[in-house]
Each structure stands twice: as structure tokens, then as C-alpha cells.
Amino acid sequence: MDETTVQLLCPECGKRWQQPPSALPPSKATFHCPNCHASRPTAEFMRTDRDLRTLKLLG
């Protein structure tokens, strides 16, 4: 079985990547871009509303 991933997009540097929701902090917690180290709530890194819903459901 494939593990579910969410798509992330840094609002500052534009880096795109995927991670399992279980590896991310809750949607309102501070998350840091691995590329430029921008700090924002995890929800702001979700590429789509579907990714945000998945994070909230499975994270």
C-alpha cells in the first residue's frame, strides 16, 4: 500500500515537494521551509485545499 502524501509549496521561495502528513506539524503550528527556512503556519505551505484537508485528517 502506498503512503499518502501532501504536496507542499513554499510561499517565499517557490520550492515544491511532497511529504506524508504524519511527518508534518499540525496545520496551525510553525513550519520551516527546508530550502529557504521561511517560517509560517504549516497550512500556508499546502499547495491545494485538498492537501490541507488531508493534513488535518491524517496529520
Protein Blocks (a to p, Z undefined) as FASTA:
>chain_A
ZZdddddddfklopacdddfklpccfkbccddfklopacdfklmpmbfklmmmmmmmZZ
